[in-house]
């Protein structure tokens, strides 16, 4: 059974994870620089896991009312990062950072 969910708090934690990712990527100007920096890769992956966990813990009502975000994909990414970590391709992670994280940030900022 899920714990009592506070959607606003979950969204705020997801925003914090996005901010962390942005901070960790400061000075990382390319895919190659990202992939070659193990410490940054691990820090970013952890925060992507936090985003996925936050999306999983949102109330089902909230998820249904906000279909513009693919919550299932975020959940699924979290499962891969946690359970199938040995299959994670950092090129794919880089693409997520470039395309999906800015869109998620925009959405989360609009929710405030």
C-alpha positions as CSV (number, residue, x, y, z in Angstrom):
1,X,0.0,0.0,0.0
2,X,1.3,3.4,-0.9
3,X,2.1,6.0,1.8
4,X,-0.1,9.1,2.0
5,X,1.1,11.1,-0.9
6,X,1.7,14.8,-0.9
7,X,1.9,15.6,-4.6
8,X,3.2,19.1,-4.1
9,X,6.1,17.8,-2.0
10,X,6.9,15.1,-4.6
11,X,6.9,17.7,-7.4
12,X,9.2,19.9,-5.3
13,X,11.6,17.0,-4.7
14,X,11.6,16.3,-8.5
15,X,12.5,20.0,-9.1
16,X,15.3,19.7,-6.6
17,X,16.7,16.7,-8.5
18,X,16.4,18.6,-11.8
19,X,18.4,21.5,-10.2
20,X,21.0,19.0,-8.9
21,X,21.4,17.7,-12.4
22,X,21.8,21.2,-13.8
23,X,24.5,21.9,-11.2
24,X,26.4,18.7,-11.9
25,X,26.4,19.4,-15.6
26,X,28.0,22.9,-15.1
27,X,31.1,22.9,-17.3
28,X,30.2,19.7,-19.0
29,X,29.7,20.9,-22.6
30,X,29.6,17.8,-24.6
31,X,28.4,14.2,-24.6
32,X,32.0,13.0,-24.5
33,X,32.8,15.2,-21.5
34,X,29.8,13.8,-19.7
35,X,30.5,10.2,-20.5
36,X,34.1,10.4,-19.5
37,X,33.2,11.8,-16.1
38,X,32.2,8.9,-14.0
39,X,31.4,11.0,-10.9
40,X,29.0,13.2,-12.8
41,X,27.4,10.2,-14.6
42,X,26.7,8.6,-11.2
43,X,25.4,11.8,-9.6
44,X,23.1,12.4,-12.6
45,X,21.8,8.9,-12.7
46,X,21.0,9.0,-9.0
47,X,18.9,12.2,-9.5
48,X,17.2,10.6,-12.5
49,X,16.3,7.8,-10.1
50,X,14.9,10.3,-7.7
51,X,12.8,11.9,-10.4
52,X,11.4,8.5,-11.4
53,X,10.6,7.6,-7.8
54,X,8.8,10.9,-7.3
55,X,6.7,10.3,-10.4
56,X,5.9,6.8,-9.1
57,X,4.8,8.2,-5.8
58,X,2.4,10.8,-7.2
59,X,-1.2,10.1,-6.6
60,X,-3.0,8.3,-9.4
61,X,-5.5,11.2,-9.5
62,X,-2.7,13.7,-10.2
63,X,-1.2,11.5,-12.9
64,X,-4.6,11.2,-14.6
65,X,-5.1,14.9,-14.4
66,X,-1.7,15.7,-16.0
67,X,-1.4,13.5,-19.1
68,X,0.9,15.9,-20.8
69,X,3.8,14.3,-18.9
70,X,4.6,10.7,-19.6
71,X,4.8,9.6,-16.0
72,X,5.1,5.9,-16.9
73,X,8.3,6.5,-18.9
74,X,9.8,8.3,-15.9
75,X,8.9,5.4,-13.7
76,X,10.2,2.9,-16.3
77,X,13.5,4.8,-16.5
78,X,13.9,4.6,-12.7
79,X,13.4,0.9,-12.8
80,X,16.0,0.4,-15.5
81,X,18.5,2.7,-13.7
82,X,18.0,0.8,-10.4
83,X,17.5,-2.8,-11.4
84,X,19.2,-3.0,-14.8
85,X,21.9,-0.5,-14.2
86,X,24.4,-2.7,-16.1
87,X,22.5,-2.1,-19.3
88,X,22.3,1.7,-19.0
89,X,23.8,3.5,-22.0
90,X,25.2,6.9,-21.1
91,X,24.5,8.1,-24.7
92,X,20.8,7.6,-24.0
93,X,21.1,9.3,-20.6
94,X,22.8,12.3,-22.3
95,X,19.9,12.5,-24.8
96,X,17.4,12.5,-21.8
97,X,19.4,15.3,-20.2
98,X,19.3,17.4,-23.4
99,X,15.7,16.8,-24.4
100,X,13.5,15.6,-21.5
101,X,15.0,17.3,-18.5
102,X,14.5,20.8,-19.8
103,X,10.8,20.0,-20.7
104,X,10.3,18.5,-17.2
105,X,11.8,21.6,-15.6
106,X,9.5,23.8,-17.6
107,X,6.5,21.8,-16.5
108,X,7.6,21.7,-12.8
109,X,8.2,25.5,-12.8
110,X,4.7,26.0,-14.2
111,X,3.3,23.9,-11.3
112,X,4.7,26.2,-8.6
